[in-house]
Amino acid sequence: MHELYLNNITELAHELTYQRYLLNQGQANTLFQELSIPEYIALHYLSRSASEKDNETGKTYLRDIAAELKLSIPQASRMVGQLRDKGLVSWSHDGDGSEGTYIIITDSGLRQMETQETLLKDYYSRVTEKFGRENLTTLLELMIELEKVMDSELIGEGDGPDGI
């Protein structure tokens, strides 16, 4: 069992880094057999974007996916290329492409995303039952807040010792 020793900032920093590592590399990855986590997130974003009222065409631009996943355009391009090669998205451009390229999730991509969502829903339903909905909601809200503070510190936007 992993013991917590959070008596100073060095120990706290290590524990935060360790927990983020576990989230990124941990056993939850076993829930993703056909898709990687970034691919699932991209398909989910494409599906949500396509279903929005003001997006009748179903088009989502590469730059929007890159921003959502916090990837560079070349990184997003490689991932979308892999999704296209798997038949999960179509990737095209209007006119000469000067407006950027867009992606549309295919029926196969929707099915793959829905299969993945079912696996995640089943797993997280059990986790929520044991951990508690309120605990999970509070944890997620705190994680989002922490991520914002950490991001602002990485790019040097912290205002002072508290970084906020």
Sequence and secondary structure as in RCSB ss.txt:
>XXXX:A:sequence
MHELYLNNITELAHELTYQRYLLNQGQANTLFQELSIPEYIALHYLSRSASEKDNETGKTYLRDIAAELKLSIPQ
ASRMVGQLRDKGLVSWSHDGDGSEGTYIIITDSGLRQMETQETLLKDYYSRVTEKFGRENLTTLLELMIELEKVM
DSELIGEGDGPDGI
>XXXX:A:secstr
      SSHHHHHHHHHHHHHHHHHSGGGGG SSS HHHHHHHHHHHHHHHSTT TT  EEHHHHHHHHT  HHH
HHHHHHHHHHTTSEEEEESTTSTT EEEEE HHHHHHHHHHHHHHHHHHHHHHHHH HHHHHHHHHHHHHHHHHH
HHHHTT   STT  
